[in-house]
Amino acid sequence: MSEDRFTAIVVGAGPAGSTAALLLAREGHEVLLIERGAAPGSKNMFGGRMYAHALNRVMPGFWEEAPVERPVAREIITFLAGERSTSVVCQDMEWVKPPVHSFTLLRAEFDAWLAAKAEEAGAMLVCNICVDDVLKENGRVVGIRAGEDEMFADVVIAADGVNSVLAQKAGLAKMFAPQQVAAGVKQVIELAPEAIDQRFQLENGNGAAQLFVGDCSGGMQGGGFLYTNRGSLSLGLVVNAGDLQKSRVRLPDLMENFKNNPAVAPLIEGGTVVEYSAHLIPEAGLGMMPQLSGDGILVAGDAAGLVLNLGYVVRGMDFAVASGEAAARAVMNAKALGDFSAAGLAHYRKLLSESFVLRDLEAYKRAPEFMETRRLFETYPDLVTSFASRLFAVDGAPPVHLYTKIFDHVRRNRVSLSSLAADGWKGIAWL
């Protein structure tokens, strides 16, 4: 490796790292972008959906050349309980008009493209490098160590994922608790585009995003997801790691049960599994956020815990891109001041506060607490699906008014009105 000193060494060529490298290289700074995998995206796994606004700010109209799959026109939330299921569907064609609201993606292709854009701008991309530690001088981070190689920079940007070795080595983060993360598993199932369009009622290359709650997670905190790609489906489960650890249930077994559910099996019928991956996902929001900056180091993306799960919306990539942009601009500011101390890099948090990143995480700071409510994953899916089944059943019995059916159904399912009201209030107030 070169012994030259870089303005920034960015560790992790995901959306956060590549965005930071791109913006710094655009301004003529010497940037080294390091990726542990054989290629950017080869080790990255996420559900498969990106909200476009953050990257559109950095690269207006990026979807014209980026390897995106489908713009999302249909949102579906499905409650599962045994052989019953109830879905809420929303379709809005405004979402697929420029500027497009969101896209489904395959990370192996998208991350490689974004890293290549950083390379085109002048960043040096090096893959198959595992960073072991940070280098320090007088308490300040001055570079990284990878095996026997030492590389130096004014700033190190740690974008190395949820279990950030660099943030921990620099003393900015502690090892997370199992309850603060979720274990995610995903299969990419190859399926003809025509079959996808027909099964999800799509046309003109548009896509759908479907979230599942209930039996799919075995009553544990978590849920399922399905995203439509051009010629495949991304199907997966996310389950709280703490709950999974206590239950001793195997995630692969949950995944097979999920695939065989009557609400899922027809959607993937005839498809071929071409990819299988697993990953840890930060879920505690502000509750697991590390110190974002220190002397000579910044933390971005999943490494900073920048993921928001509201149950009906799950966001990560837009936070990652925005944090990469903020990190780059903070480095530029520090370079102009000639101050790469913690104080000189504190501009990073200010930029995150002025953007949607910390604003949204602060607004929904109690969401992780609400998502720990077991009734959301055990009681309420059964309540919703059984009530819908009863609502639409016609069996010749005497008529009962709707409000009577609701209260009688709640009583029969042994859900106290006080619990229902309390959970409803928390959901409205916290989400």
C-alpha positions in Angstrom: 0.0 0.0 0.0 1.0 3.6 -0.6 2.6 5.5 2.3 1.2 8.8 1.1 -1.1 10.5 3.5 -4.8 10.8 2.4 -7.3 13.4 3.3 -9.6 10.6 4.3 -9.6 6.9 4.5 -13.2 5.6 4.2 -13.7 2.0 5.5 -16.7 0.3 4.0 -17.9 0.8 0.4 -21.6 0.7 1.2 -23.9 3.7 0.6 -22.5 5.8 3.4 -18.8 5.2 2.6 -19.1 5.5 -1.2 -21.1 8.7 -0.9 -18.5 10.2 1.4 -15.7 9.1 -0.9 -17.5 10.4 -4.0 -18.1 13.9 -2.6 -14.6 14.3 -1.2 -13.0 13.1 -4.5 -15.2 15.5 -6.4 -13.5 18.4 -4.5 -10.1 17.1 -5.3 -9.2 15.5 -2.0 -7.1 12.3 -1.8 -9.5 9.6 -0.7 -8.9 5.9 -0.1 -12.0 3.7 0.0 -11.5 0.3 1.5 -13.9 -2.6 1.1 -13.6 -5.9 3.0 -15.4 -7.9 0.4 -14.2 -9.0 -3.0 -16.2 -6.1 -4.5 -18.5 -3.4 -3.1 -21.9 -5.0 -2.3 -20.6 -8.5 -2.2 -21.0 -8.7 1.6 -23.9 -6.2 2.0 -27.4 -7.3 2.7 -30.6 -5.3 3.2 -34.2 -5.8 2.5 -34.0 -4.3 -1.0 -35.7 -0.9 -0.9 -34.2 2.6 -0.9 -36.0 5.9 -0.5 -34.5 8.1 -3.2 -34.5 11.6 -1.8 -31.1 11.5 -0.1 -29.1 10.3 -3.1 -31.1 12.5 -5.4 -29.7 15.5 -3.5 -26.2 14.3 -4.1 -26.7 13.0 -7.7 -29.9 14.5 -9.2 -31.8 12.0 -11.4 -29.3 9.1 -10.4 -31.9 6.5 -11.4 -31.4 7.3 -15.1 -28.0 5.5 -14.9 -28.0 3.6 -11.6 -28.8 -0.2 -11.6 -32.1 0.2 -9.8 -34.8 -2.5 -10.1 -38.3 -1.1 -9.9 -39.8 2.2 -8.7 -42.3 1.3 -5.9 -45.9 2.1 -6.7 -47.7 -0.3 -4.3 -47.3 -0.6 -0.5 -48.8 -3.7 1.2 -49.0 -4.6 4.8 -50.1 -8.1 5.6 -51.2 -9.6 8.9 -50.6 -13.3 9.3 -52.3 -15.8 11.7 -52.3 -19.4 10.8 -54.1 -19.9 7.5 -55.7 -16.4 7.7 -54.2 -13.2 6.4 -55.5 -9.6 6.0 -53.8 -7.0 3.9 -53.9 -3.3 3.6 -52.9 -2.0 0.1 -52.0 1.5 -1.0 -51.1 2.4 -4.5 -50.1 5.9 -5.6 -48.8 6.5 -9.2 -47.4 9.9 -8.1 -44.6 7.9 -6.3 -43.1 6.7 -9.6 -43.0 10.1 -11.2 -39.8 12.1 -11.0 -38.4 12.7 -8.5 -39.2 9.0 -7.8 -40.1 8.2 -4.2 -38.3 4.9 -3.8 -36.8 2.0 -5.6 -36.1 -1.7 -5.1 -32.5 -2.6 -5.4 -30.0 -5.5 -5.5 -27.1 -4.3 -3.3 -24.4 -6.2 -5.2 -25.1 -4.3 -8.3 -26.0 -0.9 -6.8 -23.1 -0.7 -4.3 -20.6 -1.6 -7.1 -22.1 1.2 -9.2 -21.9 3.8 -6.5 -18.3 2.9 -5.6 -17.4 3.1 -9.2 -18.8 6.6 -9.3 -16.5 7.5 -6.4 -13.6 6.0 -8.4 -14.5 8.0 -11.5 -14.4 11.1 -9.3 -10.9 10.2 -8.2 -11.2 8.1 -5.1 -8.9 5.0 -4.8 -10.9 1.9 -4.2 -9.2 -1.2 -2.7 -11.1 -4.4 -2.1 -10.4 -7.6 -0.1 -8.8 -5.6 2.7 -9.8 -6.3 6.3 -9.1 -3.4 8.6 -7.9 -4.6 12.0 -7.4 -1.4 14.0 -7.0 2.4 14.0 -3.6 4.0 14.3 -3.2 6.7 16.9 -0.7 9.4 17.7 -1.1 11.4 21.0 -4.6 10.0 21.3 -5.7 11.1 17.8 -6.7 8.7 15.1 -4.2 9.1 12.2 -4.9 6.1 10.0 -5.7 2.4 10.0 -3.9 -0.9 10.2 -4.7 -3.8 7.8 -2.6 -6.8 8.4 1.0 -5.5 8.1 0.0 -2.4 6.2 -0.4 1.0 7.8 -2.2 3.8 6.0 -2.4 7.4 7.2 -5.0 10.1 6.8 -6.2 13.3 8.3 -9.6 11.6 9.0 -10.8 8.1 9.1 -14.5 7.6 8.2 -15.9 4.4 9.8 -18.6 3.1 7.6 -17.9 -0.5 8.4 -21.4 -1.7 9.4 -23.4 -2.4 12.5 -20.6 -4.1 14.4 -18.1 -1.4 13.7 -14.7 -2.6 14.7 -13.2 0.9 14.1 -15.7 2.8 16.2 -15.0 0.3 19.0 -11.3 0.5 18.6 -11.4 4.3 18.6 -13.4 4.2 21.9 -16.5 5.8 20.3 -18.8 2.7 20.6 -19.4 -0.3 22.8 -20.5 -3.7 21.7 -24.2 -3.7 21.2 -26.7 -5.8 23.3 -28.6 -8.5 21.4 -31.9 -6.7 22.1 -30.6 -3.7 20.1 -30.2 -5.5 16.8 -32.1 -7.8 14.6 -31.0 -10.8 12.6 -32.1 -10.6 9.0 -32.1 -13.3 6.5 -33.0 -12.9 2.8 -33.5 -15.0 -0.3 -33.5 -13.7 -3.8 -35.9 -15.8 -5.8 -35.7 -15.6 -9.6 -39.1 -15.3 -11.3 -40.2 -14.2 -14.7 -41.1 -10.4 -14.9 -44.5 -11.3 -16.4 -45.3 -13.5 -13.4 -44.3 -10.7 -11.0 -46.4 -8.2 -12.8 -49.5 -10.5 -12.7 -49.1 -11.6 -9.1 -48.6 -8.1 -7.7 -50.9 -6.3 -10.2 -48.1 -4.2 -11.7 -47.5 -2.6 -15.0 -45.0 -0.3 -16.8 -42.1 -1.7 -14.9 -43.4 -0.5 -11.5 -42.8 -2.4 -8.3 -44.4 -3.4 -4.9 -43.1 -3.5 -1.4 -44.9 -5.8 1.0 -44.3 -6.1 4.8 -45.7 -9.0 6.9 -46.4 -9.2 10.7 -47.6 -12.0 12.8 -46.8 -15.7 12.4 -43.8 -15.1 10.2 -41.7 -14.1 13.2 -43.0 -16.8 15.5 -44.6 -14.2 17.8 -41.2 -12.5 18.3 -40.4 -8.9 17.6 -39.9 -8.7 13.9 -41.5 -9.3 10.5 -41.2 -10.3 6.9 -40.7 -8.4 3.7 -41.0 -9.0 0.0 -39.8 -6.6 -2.7 -40.3 -7.0 -6.4 -37.2 -6.7 -8.6 -37.2 -6.8 -12.4 -36.8 -10.6 -12.7 -36.7 -11.7 -9.1 -38.2 -11.3 -5.6 -36.4 -10.3 -2.4 -38.0 -12.3 0.4 -36.8 -12.3 3.9 -37.3 -12.1 7.7 -36.0 -9.8 10.3 -36.2 -11.0 14.0 -34.9 -9.3 17.1 -31.6 -11.0 18.0 -32.4 -11.0 21.7 -35.8 -12.7 21.2 -34.2 -15.2 18.8 -31.5 -16.0 21.3 -34.0 -16.6 24.1 -36.4 -18.7 22.0 -33.7 -21.0 20.5 -35.7 -21.1 17.3 -33.6 -21.4 14.2 -34.0 -18.5 11.8 -33.7 -20.8 8.7 -36.7 -22.8 10.0 -38.7 -19.6 10.5 -37.8 -18.7 6.9 -39.1 -22.0 5.5 -42.3 -21.7 7.4 -42.7 -18.2 6.1 -42.2 -19.4 2.5 -44.9 -22.0 3.0 -47.5 -19.7 4.5 -50.6 -19.6 2.3 -50.3 -15.8 1.8 -46.7 -16.2 0.6 -46.3 -19.5 -1.2 -48.5 -18.5 -4.3 -46.4 -15.3 -4.7 -43.1 -17.2 -5.0 -44.4 -20.4 -6.7 -42.2 -21.6 -9.6 -39.3 -19.3 -8.5 -35.7 -20.4 -8.1 -33.6 -19.3 -5.1 -30.4 -17.8 -6.6 -29.0 -16.0 -3.5 -29.2 -16.4 0.3 -27.7 -14.0 2.8 -27.9 -13.0 6.5 -27.0 -9.8 8.4 -27.4 -7.9 11.6 -29.4 -4.8 11.6 -29.3 -1.9 14.1 -32.8 -1.3 15.6 -32.4 0.8 18.7 -32.2 4.2 17.0 -30.8 6.9 19.3 -30.5 4.3 22.0 -27.5 2.6 20.3 -25.9 5.6 18.6 -22.2 5.8 19.3 -20.2 9.0 19.7 -20.4 10.2 16.1 -17.0 11.9 16.0 -13.6 11.9 17.8 -10.1 13.1 17.2 -9.5 12.2 13.6 -12.5 9.9 13.1 -16.2 10.0 12.1 -18.8 7.2 12.2 -21.5 6.9 9.5 -24.3 4.6 8.2 -25.1 1.4 10.1 -21.9 1.9 12.1 -23.6 4.9 13.7 -26.9 3.0 14.2 -28.7 5.0 11.6 -31.7 2.8 10.9 -35.4 3.6 11.6 -38.0 0.8 11.9 -41.6 2.0 12.4 -43.1 -1.3 11.6 -44.9 0.1 8.5 -41.8 1.9 7.2 -38.2 0.7 7.5 -35.4 3.1 6.5 -31.7 2.7 6.3 -30.1 3.6 3.0 -31.4 7.2 2.9 -29.8 7.7 6.4 -26.6 6.1 5.2 -26.3 8.3 2.1 -27.1 11.5 4.1 -24.6 10.6 6.8 -22.0 10.0 4.1 -22.7 13.4 2.6 -22.5 15.0 6.1 -19.2 13.2 6.8 -17.7 14.5 3.6 -18.8 18.0 4.2 -17.5 17.9 7.8 -14.1 16.7 6.5 -14.0 19.6 4.0 -14.8 22.0 6.8 -12.1 20.6 9.0 -9.6 20.7 6.2 -10.4 24.4 5.6 -9.8 25.1 9.3 -6.8 22.8 9.6 -8.4 21.2 12.6 -9.2 17.4 12.6 -9.7 17.2 16.4 -13.0 16.2 17.9 -13.9 19.9 18.1 -13.0 20.4 14.5 -15.1 17.5 13.3 -18.1 18.3 15.5 -19.5 20.0 12.5 -20.6 16.5 11.4 -23.2 16.2 14.1 -24.4 19.7 13.4 -24.9 18.8 9.7 -26.8 15.6 10.7 -29.0 17.7 13.1 -29.8 20.2 10.3 -30.7 17.3 7.9 -33.5 14.8 8.3 -31.2 12.2 9.9 -31.2 13.2 13.6 -34.5 15.1 13.2 -36.3 11.9 12.2 -34.5 9.7 14.7 -35.3 12.2 17.5 -39.0 12.4 16.4 -39.3 8.6 16.5 -37.0 8.0 19.5 -39.7 6.0 21.3 -40.5 3.8 18.4 -38.0 1.1 19.4 -39.7 0.9 22.8 -43.2 0.6 21.2 -41.9 -2.1 18.8 -41.0 -4.2 21.9 -44.7 -4.6 22.7 -45.3 -8.4 22.2 -49.0 -7.9 21.4 -48.0 -6.3 18.1 -46.6 -9.7 16.9 -48.8 -12.2 18.8 -52.2 -10.8 19.7 -53.0 -8.2 17.2 -52.3 -10.1 13.9 -54.7 -12.8 15.2 -57.2 -10.2 16.3 -57.1 -8.4 12.9 -57.3 -11.5 10.7 -60.0 -13.3 12.8 -62.1 -10.1 12.8 -61.8 -9.7 9.1 -62.8 -13.4 8.6 -65.8 -12.9 10.8 -66.7 -9.6 9.1 -66.9 -11.1 5.7 -68.5 -14.4 6.7 -72.2 -15.0 5.7 -73.7 -18.0 7.5 -77.4 -17.2 8.0 -76.9 -16.2 11.7 -78.9 -13.2 13.0 -77.4 -9.8 12.0 -75.1 -8.0 14.4 -74.1 -4.3 14.0 -70.5 -3.6 13.3 -69.7 -1.9 16.6 -71.1 -4.8 18.5 -69.0 -7.2 16.4 -65.9 -5.2 17.2 -66.4 -5.2 21.0 -67.6 -8.8 21.1 -64.6 -9.9 19.0 -62.1 -8.0 21.3 -63.7 -9.6 24.3 -63.6 -13.1 22.8 -59.9 -12.7 22.0 -59.2 -11.8 25.6 -57.7 -8.4 24.8 -58.6 -5.8 27.5 -59.9 -2.5 26.2 -57.4 -0.7 28.4 -54.5 -2.6 26.7 -55.9 -1.9 23.3 -56.4 1.8 24.1 -52.9 2.1 25.6 -51.2 0.4 22.7 -53.3 2.5 20.2 -52.3 5.7 22.0 -48.6 4.8 22.0 -48.7 3.9 18.4 -50.4 7.1 17.4 -48.1 9.3 19.6 -44.8 7.5 19.1 -45.0 6.5 15.5 
